[in-house]
Amino acid sequence: MQCKLSISLLFLLAGALVPAFAQQKAATSESRPVDLSALPDAPGQSSDSQQSQTPAARQQSQPQEAPAGQQTKRILGIVPNFRSVSADQKLPPLSPRDKFKLAFEDSFDYSDVLYVGILAGVSQAENSYPEFHHGAPAYARYYWHGFVDTVDGNLMTEFIVPTSTHEDPRYYTMGHGGFVKRTGYAISRLLITRTDSGGTTPNFAEVVGNGAASGIADLYYPGQERTWTKTGQRWVTQVGLDGASNLLKEFWPDINSKLFHARTGDD
């Protein structure tokens, strides 16, 4: 369910991201404005005090922007972003216990619990599963089906399969390069991922894990939803949503910096 929220945020923020890149490129061709406070006759500061101030002190006195590719624990302060690793950051491998903890946090975070409730209401309004009928009992069915879908998917893609194949379920941000290059990288992470030892491997956790979760869903969905076609649709849809989630994670540091003026150390 976190991925479904991510794709919505992706489209809302993508329109602001591209102009931000363009503005950054145009800014390099413009001349910098004159800093009047740095002039010798500037009021409020003597030339002696300016000379006594070292370059390091002047740098510390100015606010520092967050480094490129600096991730936060949450996107917009709400959406969990626990699996994202900042650009150029090297972390130790995750133990099986760490992978289980990651899946647990993604499944039972307060934002996911609330968002499942929203999706359940939308699905009921659209009568997505007529077999669930109407009213409060129907809403309860929509809710627990959506919640179990979330838990199944996270356990398979972040714990069970990665532990078996020694894959790292985290998303490693590129953070450098052009928009096209980074977009291709984010999408390619659906098929390629890191191993626990730092190498590369096919992303079995993403492909096989989501396929297994879609198959498990056949055990608790109504009979009309257990066909090969329905199972395949759930599988492909989830992989596509994870691709959108990767894009949001890749460009979130840029969005956070350009639109919200993130500073070093901000969560």
Buried (B, 14 or more C-beta within 10 A) or exposed (E): BBBBBBBEBBEEBEEEBEEBBEEEEEEEEEEEEEEEEEEEEEEEEEEEEBEEEEEEEEEEEEEEEBBBBBBBEBBBEBBBBBBBBBBBEEEEBBEBEBBBBBBBBBBEBEBBBEBBBEBBEEBBEEEBBEEBEEEEEBBEBBBEBBBBBBBBBBBBBBBBBBBEBEBBBBBBBBBEEEEEEBBEBBBEBBEEBBBBEEEEBEBBBBBBBBBBBBBBBBEEBEEEBBEEEBBEEBBEBBBEBBBBBBBBBBBBBBBBBBEEEBEEEEE
